[in-house]
Amino acid sequence: MARVLVVDDEAIITMQLEERISSMGHKVVGMASSGEDAIAKARVAKPDIVLMDIVMPGKTNGIAAAKVIHKELGIPVIFITSYADDKIIEEAKQVNPYGYIVKPFNELELKATVELALFRKKSEGSEPGKRGHQKGRTLDQTGDETGDTTELEASIGTESKTVLLNNFYQSLILVLYAPPHTNEAILKTSIEYGLTNGHRIFFAYHQSRIPKYFYKEIQNGVIIPHRLKRGELDTVIPAIETHRAASRATGRPQIWQILMDFSDTEDLVQICAIKEYILKIMPEGSPVSGILALNIERLSREQIESVSAGITKVIVSTGDETSISIANHSYPLESLSIVPQAVVDEIVRKSLEPLVLSILNRPLSGFDIIHEIHSRHNVLIPQSRIYPILYELEGQGILEVKTSGKSKLYVPTERGKAYIRQKVNEFKYTFQHIFGGVAHEGEGSRSAK
Protein backbone atom coordinates (compact mmCIF):
# COMPACT_ATOMS: atom_id res chain seq x y z
CA MET A 1 0.00 0.00 0.00
CA ALA A 2 1.46 3.34 -1.10
CA ARG A 3 0.89 6.67 0.64
CA VAL A 4 -0.27 9.38 -1.78
CA LEU A 5 -0.54 13.18 -1.56
CA VAL A 6 -3.18 14.69 -3.90
CA VAL A 7 -2.73 18.30 -5.04
CA ASP A 8 -5.42 20.11 -7.05
CA ASP A 9 -7.35 23.35 -6.56
CA GLU A 10 -10.58 21.77 -7.87
CA ALA A 11 -12.22 20.13 -4.88
CA ILE A 12 -14.25 17.67 -6.94
CA ILE A 13 -11.08 16.48 -8.68
CA THR A 14 -9.31 15.86 -5.35
CA MET A 15 -12.30 13.89 -4.10
CA GLN A 16 -12.41 11.83 -7.29
CA LEU A 17 -8.69 11.13 -7.01
CA GLU A 18 -9.05 10.18 -3.36
CA GLU A 19 -11.80 7.72 -4.25
CA ARG A 20 -9.81 6.22 -7.15
CA ILE A 21 -6.58 5.92 -5.14
CA SER A 22 -8.39 4.27 -2.23
CA SER A 23 -10.06 1.78 -4.58
CA MET A 24 -6.58 0.79 -5.82
CA GLY A 25 -5.65 -0.18 -2.26
CA HIS A 26 -3.48 2.86 -1.60
CA LYS A 27 -3.91 5.54 1.06
CA VAL A 28 -4.36 9.31 0.54
CA VAL A 29 -2.35 10.91 3.37
CA GLY A 30 -3.22 14.49 2.49
CA MET A 31 -4.84 16.88 0.01
CA ALA A 32 -3.57 20.32 -0.97
CA SER A 33 -4.96 23.08 -3.19
CA SER A 34 -1.82 25.15 -3.91
CA GLY A 35 1.88 24.67 -4.53
CA GLU A 36 2.82 26.16 -1.17
CA ASP A 37 0.37 23.89 0.64
CA ALA A 38 1.68 20.86 -1.29
CA ILE A 39 5.27 21.50 -0.18
CA ALA A 40 4.23 21.96 3.46
CA LYS A 41 2.12 18.80 3.52
CA ALA A 42 4.76 16.73 1.72
CA ARG A 43 7.32 17.72 4.37
CA VAL A 44 5.02 16.52 7.15
CA ALA A 45 3.36 13.45 5.60
CA LYS A 46 6.35 12.26 3.49
CA PRO A 47 4.18 10.39 0.98
CA ASP A 48 5.49 7.76 -1.43
CA ILE A 49 4.20 9.71 -4.43
CA VAL A 50 2.47 13.01 -5.25
CA LEU A 51 -0.32 13.57 -7.80
CA MET A 52 0.14 17.20 -8.79
CA ASP A 53 -1.96 19.71 -10.74
CA ILE A 54 0.12 22.33 -12.58
CA VAL A 55 -1.95 25.53 -12.75
CA MET A 56 -3.15 26.51 -9.28
CA PRO A 57 -3.70 29.74 -7.33
CA GLY A 58 -0.76 31.17 -5.38
CA LYS A 59 2.81 32.14 -6.18
CA THR A 60 4.03 28.55 -6.60
CA ASN A 61 2.60 26.48 -9.45
CA GLY A 62 2.67 22.69 -9.59
CA ILE A 63 5.92 22.47 -11.53
CA ALA A 64 7.78 24.70 -9.05
CA ALA A 65 6.31 22.76 -6.12
CA ALA A 66 7.28 19.45 -7.72
CA LYS A 67 10.84 20.70 -8.14
CA VAL A 68 11.12 21.49 -4.41
CA ILE A 69 9.45 18.25 -3.31
CA HIS A 70 11.60 16.06 -5.55
CA LYS A 71 14.88 17.86 -4.77
CA GLU A 72 14.36 18.24 -1.01
CA LEU A 73 12.47 15.03 -0.19
CA GLY A 74 13.19 12.73 -3.12
CA ILE A 75 9.46 12.09 -3.61
CA PRO A 76 8.37 11.34 -7.20
CA VAL A 77 5.59 13.41 -8.79
CA ILE A 78 2.90 12.57 -11.37
CA PHE A 79 1.34 15.59 -13.07
CA ILE A 80 -2.44 15.54 -13.64
CA THR A 81 -3.41 18.64 -15.58
CA SER A 82 -5.74 20.11 -18.19
CA TYR A 83 -2.78 21.72 -19.96
CA ALA A 84 -0.83 19.83 -22.62
CA ASP A 85 0.75 22.56 -24.76
CA ASP A 86 4.42 22.26 -25.73
CA LYS A 87 5.63 25.02 -23.39
CA ILE A 88 4.08 23.44 -20.26
CA ILE A 89 5.30 19.97 -21.23
CA GLU A 90 8.86 21.27 -21.72
CA GLU A 91 8.78 22.93 -18.29
CA ALA A 92 7.38 19.77 -16.70
CA LYS A 93 10.14 17.64 -18.27
CA GLN A 94 12.74 19.61 -16.31
CA VAL A 95 11.36 18.15 -13.07
CA ASN A 96 11.72 14.57 -14.38
CA PRO A 97 8.14 13.57 -13.50
CA TYR A 98 7.11 9.93 -13.14
CA GLY A 99 4.04 10.50 -15.28
CA TYR A 100 1.91 13.11 -17.07
CA ILE A 101 -1.88 12.61 -17.27
CA VAL A 102 -4.15 15.00 -19.17
CA LYS A 103 -7.62 15.67 -17.74
CA PRO A 104 -10.21 14.31 -17.99
CA PHE A 105 -8.43 11.16 -16.85
CA ASN A 106 -9.88 7.67 -16.72
CA GLU A 107 -9.40 5.14 -13.94
CA LEU A 108 -7.37 2.65 -15.97
CA GLU A 109 -4.94 5.34 -17.13
CA LEU A 110 -4.53 6.61 -13.57
CA LYS A 111 -3.99 3.13 -12.15
CA ALA A 112 -1.40 2.21 -14.79
CA THR A 113 0.54 5.45 -14.31
CA VAL A 114 0.56 5.22 -10.51
CA GLU A 115 1.60 1.55 -10.45
CA LEU A 116 4.37 2.10 -13.00
CA ALA A 117 5.63 5.12 -11.04
CA LEU A 118 5.72 3.13 -7.81
CA PHE A 119 7.52 0.28 -9.57
CA ARG A 120 10.06 2.73 -11.00
CA LYS A 121 10.63 4.27 -7.56
CA LYS A 122 11.15 0.85 -6.00
CA SER A 123 13.54 -0.19 -8.77
CA GLU A 124 15.59 2.98 -8.45
CA GLY A 125 15.73 2.57 -4.69
CA SER A 126 17.34 -0.88 -4.98
CA GLU A 127 19.92 0.02 -7.65
CA PRO A 128 23.55 0.05 -6.38
CA GLY A 129 24.82 3.60 -6.12
CA LYS A 130 21.35 5.13 -5.95
CA ARG A 131 21.16 4.57 -2.20
CA GLY A 132 23.73 4.19 0.54
CA HIS A 133 21.99 0.93 1.42
CA GLN A 134 19.06 -1.16 0.29
CA LYS A 135 15.78 -0.42 2.03
CA GLY A 136 14.19 -3.70 1.09
CA ARG A 137 13.36 -5.87 4.11
CA THR A 138 14.88 -9.34 4.41
CA LEU A 139 15.25 -11.81 7.26
CA ASP A 140 18.59 -11.93 9.07
CA GLN A 141 19.99 -15.00 10.82
CA THR A 142 17.76 -14.48 13.86
CA GLY A 143 14.64 -14.23 11.71
CA ASP A 144 14.21 -10.50 12.38
CA GLU A 145 13.37 -8.26 9.49
CA THR A 146 16.34 -6.08 8.57
CA GLY A 147 16.09 -2.64 7.07
CA ASP A 148 16.56 1.04 7.74
CA THR A 149 15.19 2.19 11.12
CA THR A 150 14.16 5.52 9.60
CA GLU A 151 11.85 3.57 7.30
CA LEU A 152 10.47 1.79 10.35
CA GLU A 153 9.83 5.12 12.05
CA ALA A 154 7.92 6.40 9.03
CA SER A 155 5.84 3.24 8.65
CA ILE A 156 4.79 2.68 12.27
CA GLY A 157 5.23 6.08 13.85
CA THR A 158 4.41 9.10 11.73
CA GLU A 159 0.79 8.30 10.95
CA SER A 160 0.04 6.21 14.04
CA LYS A 161 -2.40 7.62 16.57
CA THR A 162 -3.12 5.83 19.84
CA VAL A 163 -5.92 6.70 22.24
CA LEU A 164 -5.43 5.18 25.69
CA LEU A 165 -7.84 4.74 28.56
CA ASN A 166 -6.69 5.64 32.07
CA ASN A 167 -4.27 3.01 33.44
CA PHE A 168 -4.62 1.14 30.17
CA TYR A 169 -1.19 -0.49 30.35
CA GLN A 170 -1.64 -1.68 33.93
CA SER A 171 -3.38 -4.90 32.89
CA LEU A 172 -3.35 -7.55 30.18
CA ILE A 173 -4.54 -6.35 26.79
CA LEU A 174 -5.65 -8.48 23.85
CA VAL A 175 -4.81 -7.00 20.43
CA LEU A 176 -6.56 -8.57 17.44
CA TYR A 177 -5.14 -7.22 14.23
CA ALA A 178 -5.44 -7.45 10.44
CA PRO A 179 -3.57 -6.91 8.17
CA PRO A 180 -0.36 -8.08 9.88
CA HIS A 181 1.53 -4.76 10.01
CA THR A 182 -1.17 -2.85 11.91
CA ASN A 183 -0.16 -4.27 15.30
CA GLU A 184 3.33 -2.80 15.25
CA ALA A 185 2.26 0.76 16.08
CA ILE A 186 0.45 -0.49 19.20
CA LEU A 187 3.40 -2.64 20.31
CA LYS A 188 5.86 0.18 19.63
CA THR A 189 3.75 2.62 21.67
CA SER A 190 3.60 0.12 24.53
CA ILE A 191 7.36 -0.38 24.51
CA GLU A 192 7.98 3.37 24.50
CA TYR A 193 5.60 3.72 27.46
CA GLY A 194 7.48 1.00 29.35
CA LEU A 195 10.88 2.54 28.67
CA THR A 196 9.65 5.94 29.82
CA ASN A 197 8.40 4.44 33.09
CA GLY A 198 11.44 2.28 33.86
CA HIS A 199 9.92 -1.12 33.08
CA ARG A 200 11.70 -4.31 32.02
CA ILE A 201 10.19 -5.59 28.78
CA PHE A 202 9.96 -9.21 27.63
CA PHE A 203 9.07 -9.10 23.92
CA ALA A 204 8.28 -12.40 22.19
CA TYR A 205 7.56 -12.51 18.45
CA HIS A 206 7.66 -14.68 15.35
CA GLN A 207 8.89 -11.98 12.97
CA SER A 208 9.11 -8.25 13.66
CA ARG A 209 10.96 -5.09 12.68
CA ILE A 210 10.58 -3.61 16.17
CA PRO A 211 13.75 -5.13 17.72
CA LYS A 212 15.82 -3.24 15.14
CA TYR A 213 14.29 0.00 16.32
CA PHE A 214 15.18 -0.63 19.98
CA TYR A 215 18.67 -2.06 19.37
CA LYS A 216 20.40 -0.09 22.17
CA GLU A 217 17.77 -1.03 24.77
CA ILE A 218 18.14 -4.70 23.83
CA GLN A 219 21.92 -4.45 24.13
CA ASN A 220 21.51 -2.89 27.59
CA GLY A 221 19.16 -5.67 28.72
CA VAL A 222 16.16 -3.38 29.28
CA ILE A 223 14.27 -5.18 26.50
CA ILE A 224 14.58 -8.97 26.36
CA PRO A 225 13.68 -10.34 22.91
CA HIS A 226 12.49 -13.92 22.55
CA ARG A 227 11.93 -15.60 19.20
CA LEU A 228 8.74 -17.64 18.91
CA LYS A 229 9.18 -20.73 16.77
CA ARG A 230 6.49 -23.12 15.63
CA GLY A 231 6.23 -26.06 17.99
CA GLU A 232 8.44 -24.40 20.62
CA LEU A 233 5.99 -22.15 22.48
CA ASP A 234 6.61 -24.23 25.61
CA THR A 235 9.92 -22.33 25.95
CA VAL A 236 8.13 -19.05 26.66
CA ILE A 237 7.02 -19.56 30.25
CA PRO A 238 10.41 -20.94 31.46
CA ALA A 239 12.15 -17.97 29.79
CA ILE A 240 9.90 -15.47 31.57
CA GLU A 241 10.42 -17.28 34.90
CA THR A 242 14.20 -17.21 34.46
CA HIS A 243 14.33 -13.47 33.79
CA ARG A 244 11.90 -12.58 36.59
CA ALA A 245 13.88 -14.72 39.05
CA ALA A 246 17.11 -12.97 38.03
CA SER A 247 15.42 -9.61 38.56
CA ARG A 248 14.21 -10.61 42.04
CA ALA A 249 17.70 -11.86 42.96
CA THR A 250 19.08 -8.34 42.58
CA GLY A 251 16.89 -7.20 45.48
CA ARG A 252 15.40 -4.53 43.24
CA PRO A 253 12.25 -6.07 41.75
CA GLN A 254 11.11 -4.24 38.64
CA ILE A 255 7.80 -3.70 36.89
CA TRP A 256 7.52 -6.10 33.96
CA GLN A 257 5.83 -5.72 30.60
CA ILE A 258 5.29 -9.00 28.78
CA LEU A 259 4.51 -8.45 25.09
CA MET A 260 3.62 -11.39 22.84
CA ASP A 261 3.04 -11.06 19.11
CA PHE A 262 1.60 -14.37 17.91
CA SER A 263 1.56 -13.79 14.16
CA ASP A 264 1.53 -17.59 13.87
CA THR A 265 -1.58 -18.73 15.74
CA GLU A 266 -1.48 -22.42 14.86
CA ASP A 267 -0.71 -23.62 18.41
CA LEU A 268 -3.65 -21.89 20.08
CA VAL A 269 -3.73 -24.28 23.05
CA GLN A 270 -0.20 -23.23 24.03
CA ILE A 271 -1.07 -19.56 23.44
CA CYS A 272 -4.00 -19.87 25.84
CA ALA A 273 -1.71 -21.56 28.40
CA ILE A 274 0.68 -18.60 28.18
CA LYS A 275 -2.25 -16.22 28.64
CA GLU A 276 -3.38 -18.08 31.77
CA TYR A 277 0.17 -17.99 33.13
CA ILE A 278 0.40 -14.20 32.67
CA LEU A 279 -3.01 -13.70 34.30
CA LYS A 280 -1.81 -15.84 37.23
CA ILE A 281 1.45 -13.99 37.88
CA MET A 282 0.01 -10.50 37.47
CA PRO A 283 -1.10 -10.19 41.14
CA GLU A 284 2.08 -11.88 42.44
CA GLY A 285 5.30 -10.14 43.49
CA SER A 286 6.55 -7.42 41.14
CA PRO A 287 3.78 -5.85 39.02
CA VAL A 288 3.23 -7.38 35.59
CA SER A 289 1.26 -6.06 32.61
CA GLY A 290 1.29 -7.04 29.00
CA ILE A 291 -0.13 -7.41 25.50
CA LEU A 292 -1.15 -10.54 23.62
CA ALA A 293 -1.31 -9.73 19.90
CA LEU A 294 -2.86 -12.21 17.45
CA ASN A 295 -3.69 -12.10 13.76
CA ILE A 296 -7.50 -12.11 13.67
CA GLU A 297 -7.50 -13.28 10.03
CA ARG A 298 -6.37 -16.74 11.18
CA LEU A 299 -8.86 -17.16 14.04
CA SER A 300 -12.43 -18.45 14.15
CA ARG A 301 -15.03 -16.91 16.43
CA GLU A 302 -14.69 -19.83 18.87
CA GLN A 303 -10.91 -19.41 18.97
CA ILE A 304 -11.24 -15.68 19.66
CA GLU A 305 -13.61 -16.42 22.52
CA SER A 306 -11.17 -18.91 24.05
CA VAL A 307 -8.16 -16.60 23.86
CA SER A 308 -10.11 -13.55 25.11
CA ALA A 309 -11.54 -15.29 28.19
CA GLY A 310 -10.38 -13.47 31.30
CA ILE A 311 -9.05 -10.42 29.44
CA THR A 312 -11.03 -7.23 30.02
CA LYS A 313 -9.32 -4.87 27.58
CA VAL A 314 -9.31 -5.47 23.84
CA ILE A 315 -8.00 -3.53 20.84
CA VAL A 316 -9.26 -4.53 17.41
CA SER A 317 -7.05 -3.04 14.70
CA THR A 318 -8.15 -3.60 11.09
CA GLY A 319 -6.23 -0.87 9.28
CA ASP A 320 -3.77 2.00 9.63
CA GLU A 321 -6.47 4.32 10.93
CA THR A 322 -9.07 1.83 12.12
CA SER A 323 -8.61 0.75 15.73
CA ILE A 324 -11.44 0.01 18.15
CA SER A 325 -10.51 0.05 21.83
CA ILE A 326 -12.90 -1.97 23.97
CA ALA A 327 -13.04 -2.23 27.76
CA ASN A 328 -15.38 -5.16 28.34
CA HIS A 329 -15.49 -8.59 29.95
CA SER A 330 -15.04 -10.47 26.69
CA TYR A 331 -14.66 -10.25 22.97
CA PRO A 332 -16.34 -10.55 20.51
CA LEU A 333 -19.11 -8.19 21.51
CA GLU A 334 -22.56 -9.24 20.40
CA SER A 335 -23.40 -5.62 19.54
CA LEU A 336 -20.31 -5.06 17.39
CA SER A 337 -21.06 -5.64 13.72
CA ILE A 338 -19.48 -4.66 10.43
CA VAL A 339 -21.74 -3.04 7.81
CA PRO A 340 -20.69 -3.52 4.16
CA GLN A 341 -19.86 -0.25 2.39
CA ALA A 342 -22.45 -1.01 -0.29
CA VAL A 343 -25.17 -0.94 2.37
CA VAL A 344 -23.86 2.38 3.71
CA ASP A 345 -23.90 3.78 0.14
CA GLU A 346 -27.52 2.76 -0.36
CA ILE A 347 -28.73 4.15 2.97
CA VAL A 348 -26.90 7.45 2.52
CA ARG A 349 -28.26 7.99 -0.98
CA LYS A 350 -31.84 7.15 0.04
CA SER A 351 -31.63 9.32 3.17
CA LEU A 352 -29.97 12.27 1.48
CA GLU A 353 -32.30 15.13 2.48
CA PRO A 354 -32.28 14.49 6.26
CA LEU A 355 -28.55 13.78 6.03
CA VAL A 356 -27.93 17.17 4.38
CA LEU A 357 -30.14 18.87 7.00
CA SER A 358 -28.19 17.24 9.84
CA ILE A 359 -24.96 18.75 8.50
CA LEU A 360 -26.33 22.31 8.17
CA ASN A 361 -25.34 23.41 11.67
CA ARG A 362 -23.05 26.13 10.30
CA PRO A 363 -22.60 28.05 7.02
CA LEU A 364 -21.56 25.54 4.36
CA SER A 365 -21.04 25.46 0.63
CA GLY A 366 -22.37 22.67 -1.54
CA PHE A 367 -18.87 21.22 -1.77
CA ASP A 368 -18.50 21.36 2.03
CA ILE A 369 -21.60 19.19 2.33
CA ILE A 370 -20.33 16.72 -0.27
CA HIS A 371 -16.97 16.51 1.51
CA GLU A 372 -18.60 16.11 4.94
CA ILE A 373 -20.71 13.19 3.71
CA HIS A 374 -17.65 11.64 2.12
CA SER A 375 -15.60 12.06 5.31
CA ARG A 376 -18.30 10.58 7.54
CA HIS A 377 -19.50 7.71 5.37
CA ASN A 378 -16.94 7.27 2.55
CA VAL A 379 -19.74 7.89 0.03
CA LEU A 380 -19.18 10.30 -2.87
CA ILE A 381 -22.44 12.09 -3.78
CA PRO A 382 -22.65 13.90 -7.16
CA GLN A 383 -23.26 17.66 -7.10
CA SER A 384 -26.41 17.08 -9.14
CA ARG A 385 -27.94 15.25 -6.15
CA ILE A 386 -27.02 17.87 -3.54
CA TYR A 387 -27.82 21.20 -5.19
CA PRO A 388 -31.51 20.50 -6.03
CA ILE A 389 -32.08 19.87 -2.31
CA LEU A 390 -30.32 23.13 -1.40
CA TYR A 391 -32.23 25.11 -4.07
CA GLU A 392 -35.56 23.72 -2.84
CA LEU A 393 -34.76 24.57 0.79
CA GLU A 394 -33.70 28.06 -0.29
CA GLY A 395 -36.97 28.51 -2.16
CA GLN A 396 -38.92 27.48 0.94
CA GLY A 397 -37.11 30.07 3.05
CA ILE A 398 -35.35 27.37 5.09
CA LEU A 399 -31.92 28.47 3.86
CA GLU A 400 -30.47 31.79 2.79
CA VAL A 401 -27.37 32.26 0.65
CA LYS A 402 -24.33 34.30 1.63
CA THR A 403 -21.13 34.75 -0.33
CA SER A 404 -17.62 34.22 0.96
CA GLY A 405 -15.07 35.01 -1.73
CA LYS A 406 -16.15 32.93 -4.72
CA SER A 407 -18.15 30.46 -2.62
CA LYS A 408 -21.88 30.43 -1.97
CA LEU A 409 -22.62 29.48 1.61
CA TYR A 410 -25.98 28.10 2.70
CA VAL A 411 -27.13 29.30 6.12
CA PRO A 412 -30.33 28.26 7.96
CA THR A 413 -32.77 31.10 8.57
CA GLU A 414 -34.39 31.46 11.99
CA ARG A 415 -37.47 29.65 10.71
CA GLY A 416 -35.17 27.17 9.00
CA LYS A 417 -33.41 26.23 12.25
CA ALA A 418 -36.70 25.12 13.80
CA TYR A 419 -37.64 23.26 10.59
CA ILE A 420 -34.30 21.45 10.49
CA ARG A 421 -34.54 20.39 14.14
CA GLN A 422 -38.04 19.04 13.55
CA LYS A 423 -37.10 17.14 10.38
CA VAL A 424 -33.94 15.62 11.88
CA ASN A 425 -35.89 14.51 14.98
CA GLU A 426 -38.63 13.00 12.82
CA PHE A 427 -36.00 11.10 10.88
CA LYS A 428 -34.40 9.89 14.11
CA TYR A 429 -37.72 8.78 15.63
CA THR A 430 -38.69 7.00 12.41
CA PHE A 431 -35.51 4.92 12.42
CA GLN A 432 -35.85 4.19 16.12
CA HIS A 433 -39.40 2.99 15.51
CA ILE A 434 -38.37 0.80 12.57
CA PHE A 435 -35.55 -0.87 14.51
CA GLY A 436 -37.39 -1.10 17.83
CA GLY A 437 -35.34 1.56 19.61
CA VAL A 438 -36.61 3.80 22.37
CA ALA A 439 -36.70 7.54 21.81
CA HIS A 440 -35.61 9.08 25.08
CA GLU A 441 -35.46 12.72 24.14
CA GLY A 442 -38.90 14.27 24.43
CA GLU A 443 -40.58 10.88 24.82
CA GLY A 444 -42.72 11.99 27.78
CA SER A 445 -44.13 15.01 26.03
CA ARG A 446 -44.84 13.01 22.87
CA SER A 447 -46.64 10.31 24.85
CA ALA A 448 -48.69 12.90 26.77
CA LYS A 449 -50.06 14.24 23.51
N, C-alpha and C positions, 0 to 999 in steps of 0.2 A: 504494500500500500504506500503510494507516494503522497507527500504533503504539498499542496498546491496553493499559491497565492494568485487571486484573480484581480485584475486591474482593468476597470472600464468605467467611464463616467455615465454610461447608460445603465440605470438600475435594473431594467428588465434583462439586459444582456448578462449582467453579473449573476442574476438569479438563474437564468437559463444555463450558464456555464457551471454554476454550483450544482445544479440538478444533474447535468450531464457528467461532471467529474465524479460525483458521488455514485452515480449508477455504474461507473467503470470500476468502482471499488477503491477509489482514492479519496483523500480527505482534503477539503478546502479549509485551510488554516487562517484565512483572512481575505478580506475584500477591500480594495482601495479605489478611489475615484479620481486620483490625480497622480502625477509623477512623484511629487514630494511625499504624498501619503504612501505610495508604493515603496519608496526607499525606506521610510521609517518602519513600515510593517515588515518588510523583508529583513531588516536588521534585528527585529525582535523575534519573529516567527521562524526565521531561517528555513524557508520551504525548500523542497527538492527542485521545484520548477516554478516559473512565473508565466502566467498567461497575460500578455500586456497589450492594451490598446495603444495606438500611437498618438492620435490627436485628442488631447484632453485639456480642460481648463487648467490655468496655473502657469507658472514660469517654466516648468520642467515638463517637456513632452515625453511620450513613452520611450522614444529612442534614447534620449538623454538619461532617463531613469534606468533603462536597461544597461546602459554603459556603466553607470555607477554600481548597480547591483552585481553585474557580472565581474567587474574589476575588483570591487571591494570584498564581495562575499563568495565569488565563484559559482553563483547560481545561474543556471541556463535560463534563457527567456524564449518563449514562443510569442510572436506577434499575431494578434487577431485584430484586423482593422478593415475599415471600409475603403481605404486608400491603397491603390495599386499602381500609381503612376511611376514612371522611371526614376524621378528625383527621390521620392520617398523610399523606393526599393534600394537605390544606391546608398542612401543614408543608413538604412536598416542593415545593409550588408556589412557596414563598418563595425557593427556590434557583434558580428558572428552569431546570429540567432540560431536556435535549434529548430526553427520552423516559422512559416509565414502563411497565415490563413486569411483569406479575404471573406468578409461578411457579405451576404448571410452564409454562415457555415452550416454544414450538416454533421450529424452525430458521428457517422463513420469516418469522415475526414478528420474530425477533432480527435477521435480515439486513436486513429493511426498515427497522427502527428505526435500526440502526447506519448504513446507507447514507444515510438521510435526515438523520441528525444530522451526518454528515460533510459532506454537501452544504450544510446550513445553516451550518455553521462556515466552510466555504470562501466561501459567499456573503457572510456577514457580514464576513469578512476583506477582501473586495475592495470593500466599500461605502465611498464617500468619507466622511470624518469618523470612520469606525470605527477606522481605522489612520492613523498618520502617513504611511505609504507603502504601496504595494501590494506584497505578497510574492509575487505570481505571477511566474514566470520567463519573460522574453522575450529575443529576440536583439537586441543592440545593433548599431551599425554595423560593428563588427569581427567580428560573428558570435559573440561571447561571450554566455553566458547572464547576464542581469542579475538582480539580486535582493539581498535582505538577507544580509550575510555572517554574521549570527548564525544565520540559517536554515541556511546552508551548514555552519556549525560543528556544529549539531545533527544534520544529516543524514549527515555523513561523518566526524564526530569522536566524539560522545558514546558511541555503541554500537560503534565500531570497535575491534577488538582485533587486533594484529599480532604474530605470533611470528616472530622472525628467527633464522636460523642465524648462527654466528660469521662475521664478515667478509662478510655476505650482500650488502652494497651494493658490495663491491669487485670487481664483475664485471658481466656483462650478464645481465639477468633477463628471461625471457619471462613476461608475464602474460596468461593467457587468461581472459576474463571473460564472464559472462552472469548476469543482465540488465545493460544498459549502465552503470547507476550504480554497480555494485559495485567497479569499478576505482578510483574516485576516492579511497577511503580509503587504498589502497596507494600511489597516486601522491602524495597529500598527506603521508603518513608519510615517503616518500622525500625529498620536498622539504624537510620539516622537518629530517630527518637531515642533508641537504646544507647547509642554512643554519647549523645548529649547528656543523658541522665546517668552515665557511669555504669551501665549494665554490662554483663558478660553475655555474649550472643553465640548460641549453638545453631548453625545454619546448615541444614541437610537438604540436598537437592540432587536431582538426576542430571540435569544440564542447566547451566545458568551463566549469564554474563556478569552477574552481580559481584562474585568474588574478585574479578579483575578491577572493579571500581574501588573496592575496599582493601587493596593489596597491603597497604601499610598496617592497617588494623589487624589483618590476619597474621602478618609477620610479628606483630607485637603480642599476639595471643589474646587480644580483646575479642576478636571474632574467631570461632572455631568452626572451620568448614568440615563437612562430612558428606562424602559422596554416597548416594543411594544407588545400589545396583540391584537389578532384578534377581529375586531369589535370596537376597542378603539383607532384607529389612530387619532380621533378628539381631543385627549388629548395632542397631540404633540405640536401644535402651541401655545395653552395657556401656556404650560410648558416653552417653549422657551421665550415667552413674559414675563412671570413672572421673569425668571432668568436675562434677559437682563435689565428689569426695575430695579431690585435690584442692578445690577451692575452700572447703571446710577445714582442711588440714592446715591452711595458712592462718587460721584464727580470725580471718576477716571475711566472713561469708558475704557473697555478693548477690545482687538481684540478677536473676537469669531470664533471658529471653530465648525461647526455643522455637525456631522457625523451621517449618518443614514444607518443602515444595514437592508434592508428589505428582509430577507431570506424568509418571507412569503409574496408573492406578490398578494394575492387574491384580496385585496381592492385597485386596481390600481387607481381608481378615487381619493381616498383620498391621495394616494402617490403623484399623479400629483398635487393635491392641495397644499401639503407640499412643493413640488418643486417650485411652483409658488410663494409661500410665501417667501421662502428663496431668490429667484431671486429678489423679490420686496424689501426686507430689506437690501440686500447687499449694495446698494449705500447710505443707510440712516444711519446717526449717526455713531456709532462705527463700524469699518470695520468687515465684516463677510465673511468667506469663508466656504467651506464644501465639503463633499462627500456624494453622494447618491449611495449606493451599492445594486444591485438587482441580484437575481439568474436568469441568462439568460435561464436556462433550463425550466423555468416555464413561459416564455414570448413568445408571437407570434411576428412576424415582425411588425404588426400594433401597438402592445402594446409598443414595443421598440421605435418606431417612436414617439409615444405620450409622453413617459416619457423623451425622449432625446431632445424634442423640446426646444430650448432656451439655451441648454447647449453646450458649444463650446469645451470642453475637455472631452475625453472619454478614459477609460482604459478597454480593453477587456482581461480578464484573464481566460484562459482555462486549465491551468495546472501549476504545481509548477515552471516550467521554461518557460512558454509560456504566455507572456503578451504583448499585442500590445497597445502602447500609441498613441492616435490619437488626433491631434488638428484640429478640423474641425467644420463646422457649424451644422452638424447633424450626427447621426448614425442611421441606418447602412449606410456604404459607398457603393455606387453601384459598385465600383471597387474592393471591398474586397471580395474575394471568397476563399473557402476552397477546396483544391484539394485532393481527396482520395489518400491514400498511394499507393494503387494498381496502380493508374495511374502514380504516380511518379516512381514506380518500373519499369513499362513498358517503359517509356520514357528514363530513365537512361540506361537501358539495351540495348535499340535500338540505343542510341546515345553515345555508350561507347567510341569509338575512339576519337571524338572531346572533350568529357568530360575528358579523360585521358590527351590529349594535353593541355587543359586549365589549368590543375593542374601542369604541368611540368614547373613551373617558377623558380624552384630551384632544386638542386640535391635531388632525392627521390628514395627510394627503392620501390619494388613492393608492399610490405606491407603498406608503407606510403600512396601509391595511394589508396589502398583498404580502409584504415582507413579514408582518407580524403573524399572519396565518401560516406562512411558510416556516417561520422560526418555531412556532408552537407545535405545529402538526406535521411538518415536512410535506405539505401539500401546496403545489404551485397552482394558483387560481388565475386564469386569464383576466386581463383588464376588462374585457367585454362582459364578464360576469359581475364584476364589482361596480363599475360606474353606473349601470342602469339602476342599481339599488340606491346609490348615492344621489342620483338625479331625482329619483322618485321621492326620497326622503326630503330632499331640498324643496321640491315642489309642494310637499305637504306642510312645509314650515317646521319640520323636525330638525333640519340642519340649515345652517347658513354658511356661506363661503367667504373666507378671508384669504388674502394673498400674502405670501411671504417670499420675497424675491420672485422667482419664476414659478413657484409652486402654489397650487390652490389647496387651501386647508379647509377641511370640513369640521365645523364646530357645532355641537348641539345648542339649540336655542333653549330658553328657559322652559317653554312648553315641551320641547324635545327631550329634555332631561327626564321629565316625568314619564313621557311616552316610552323612552328607552328602558327605564327601570321597570315599568309595567310589562313590556314585551319580554325582557330578559327573564323576569320572574315567572311569567306565564310559560315560557319555554322550559325553565328549570322544573316547575311543578308538573308539566306534562311528562317530562322524562322520568321524574320520580314516580309518577302514577303508573307509567308504562312498566317500569322495572320493579315496582313494589316498594319503592323507598318511602320514607316518611319526611314530609316537609316540615321542618321545625320552625323556620322563620315565618312568623305571622300565622301559624297554624290555628292558634286559638281564635283570632279575630275572624279567620275565614270560616271556621266551624260555627262560630256564633251567628254568622249571617245565614 
